[in-house]
Amino acid sequence: MDIPHPPADGGEVSPGRDRRRVLRAFNLSLAFVLLLVMVFSVQSGLDLGALAVAPRDPGGWLGLLTAPLLHGSPEHLAANAGAILILGTLAGAVYPRATAWALPLLWLGSGLGAWLLGEPGSRHLGASGVTHGLMFMLFVLGLLRRDRASIAAGMIGFLFYGGMLLTVLPHEPGVSWQSHLGGAVAGALAGLLLRRRDPIPPRPRYSWEDEEEQAGEPDAELEPPSPQAVPVLWRRDPSGQVRGVVLRFTPRPRQPPES
């Protein structure tokens, strides 16, 4: 699948606008992290069993909405907070519209993965499914869109959290790989469905390109001429009277080797 790119002169790139988008995405990601910290500070007085995802429990649908806000330990919260700051900033800066549309899908996808695949009687909580969804969405969008910003965002996300490709499988007791897998599937699906939601930024134009246009086409001097324009230095006699002469060269006598 491919996305048609705009023409090269489709507009100018504003560095100030890019900085504002990155700053806005970072502030929103930071606000969500602060929300997680606030919930963690008061969750000791809450019934976590009722607010977490209960696999295949028909009465446990509330956990699909509340489980990503809960965490089992400060280390669990810190790991997800770092991923949200990095992946959320990348996704929100490069794909602000697609990210806004994808977040509900990632949120529910992580919970549904735990609800469908988890062991009955277990409880699943944490925002790691959402972070896996963000990483897989960045990766898929980078493959589909293939503009500079998309490729850079996908490579940065993979550099920091490429290990998420493996944590969607069972690997460690007590870690909800089911929610990871649900978030990853939702992220890949979001990247496929929302790849056209954000316009591809115009390609930056450099000063040397304008200089080449003003100078004409300097590369034309390096192009070889057509065969008709090449001067002929020798033609065969059409009458056939002039024939080629074969010169015979006699070999030199070989000297006997010295003993």
N, C-alpha and C positions, 0 to 999 in steps of 0.2 A: 504494500500500500504506500502511496505517496501523496504528498500535499503540494499543489502547485505553488511555486514560489512567485512573489511579486517581481516586477521588473527591477533592474539594478538601480534605476533612478526613481524608485518608489517613494523616496522621502529621505529626510535627514535623521540621524540618530542623535538624541539629546542626552548627553551624559548626566545632566541634572535630573532628567526624568527617570533614568535608570536608577540613580541613587535614591530617589524618593520611593520607587517601587521596592527596592531592597529594604530600605528603612521601614516602610510600612509593613512589609511581610515579617520582618524581624520583630517589630513591636507587637503584631498580632500573635506571633508564636510565643513571645515572652509573656503576653497576657494569659495565654492558655496555660503555660507552665505555672504561672502564679496562681491560677485557678486550681490546678492540681495540688499545689502546695497547701492552699487554703483547705481543700477538701481533706487532704491527708492529716492536717492538724486537728480536724474535728471528727474524723471517721472512727475514732476509738469509742465514741458514744453511739455509733450507728450499728444496725444489724447487717453486717457485711454479707452474711449468708443469703439474706433476702434481696440484697442489691447486686450480688454477683450473678454471673450466668450459670444457671443450673441446667446441664445437658439433658435434653429431651424431657424436660419438666413442663407440661402445658401451662402451669401457673407461674413459670419463671421468666415471663417475657419482659418484666421490668428490668432485668439485668442487661438486656440488650442496649438499654439507654444509659444505665448508670455504671456499668462495670468499667468502662474506660476511664472513669474519673477516680477509681479506687486503686490503691497499691498496697502490696503486702509488707513492704519494708522501705526504709530510706534509700537503700541501694537500688531497689526496684524503681523507685520514683526518680532517682538521679539518672539512671540509665535511659529511661524513657524521656526525661526532660532534655537531655543532651541531643537525643535523636530528633525530638520535636523542634528544637531550636534550629538545627542544621537543615534537616529535610523540609521542615515547614517554611523556613526562609527561602530555600531554593525553589520550592514549588510555588509559593506565593509571589515571588519576584518574577519568575519566568512565565508562569501560567496562573495569573490571578483569577481569571474567570473559571478556568477548568478546576482549580483547586477548590473554589467556593462551591461548585456543583458536585465535586467528588467527595468532599468531607462526609456528608450524610451516608453515602454509599460505603465509604471505608469504615465508618463508625458501625453501621449495621452489619457489614460483611464480616468484621472481626468477631462480633457477637454471634452471628449465625454459624460461623465456622466452629466456634466452641460449643454451641448448642447442638449442632448436628453430629459432630465427631467426638466430642468429649465423653468420658466415661460417666455413666449415671452415678449420682451421689457426689461427684466432684464439684468444685466451684472455681470459676475462672474470672479473673479481674485484671485490670491494667490496660494501659494505652499502647502496649507493644503491637497489638494488631493494627492499630491506626498508623503507627510508624512504619510497619512493614508495607502497608498499603501506599504510603507516600513514596517509599523507596521504589517499589515496583511501578508506580505510576510514572515517576521520573525516568526510570529505565525504559519503559515502553514508549513514552513520548519522545525520548531521545532517538530511539530506533525508527519511529514512524516519521517524525518531522524533519530531522537531520539538518536543521539550521544551526548556526554557531551557538546560540544561547542554549538550545535544547541539548546539543551534544555536550557542552560544558557542564550544564546542570546534571545530566545523567552520569558523566564521568566523576564529578565531585561526589555525588551521592553514592556511587559505587565504590569510590575510594575509601570513604568513611564507613559505609555500612554494606559493603558487598557480601559480608558474611550472612546477611539475611537470606540469601539464596539457599543457605543450608539449614537455617533455623526454622524453616517451614516444615521440616521433617522431625520425627521424634529423635531427640538427641540427649536430653537431660531430664531426669525426674523432677517434677514440680514446675516445669516450664510449659506453658500452654502453647504447644506448637499448633494446636487446632485453631486458636484465634490468630496466630501468625499466618497460617495458611488461608484462613478466611479473608483476612485483610489483604494478603498478597493477591489473591484471586480478584478481589474487589478493585485493587489498585490497577492491575493489568486490564481489567474490564473498563475502568474509568479512563485509562489512557487510550484505549481503543475507541471508545464512544465520544470522548471529549477532545480528540486531537485537533479539531478545527475550531474549538471554542475561542481560542486566543489567536489573533492574527500574527503571522510570522513577521518579526521586525525587519525593516528595510536594511539592505546591506549597506554598511558604511562606505562612503565615497572618499577616496584619498586625493591629495593634491596632485600626485604624479599622474593620475588618470586624466585630470583636466589638462595637464601639460601635454600629454600624448595626443589628445583630441585637437588641441590648438596647433600642434606641429604637424598634423595630418596623420599619415600612417607610416611611421618610420620603419615598421617591420616589413613593408613592401620591398625595401631595398635588399632585404635578405632572402627574399623568395627567388628561386631559380626561374629563369626565363622559360617561355614555352618552347617546344621543339622547333616550331616554325621561325622563332626569332634567333635561333642559334646559327651563326655563319658557317657555311660549309667550306672547309679548307681543302678538301680533295674529293674529286668525283671520278668514277670509273669511266674509261673511254668507251662510249657506246658502240664504236665500230669494231672493237675487239682486236685491233691491230697491235695495240700496245699491250704486251703481256708482261707479267711479272718475271723477274729474274731471280733465280735461286743461287745464292752464293755458297760455295762449298768451302768449308774451313777444315783443313787437314789438321789432325791432332799433333801436338808436339811430341817429339820422341821422349820417352820416359827415361830418366836417369836411373842407373842401378843404385840401389841403396848402399850407403857407406857402411863398411864393417867396423 
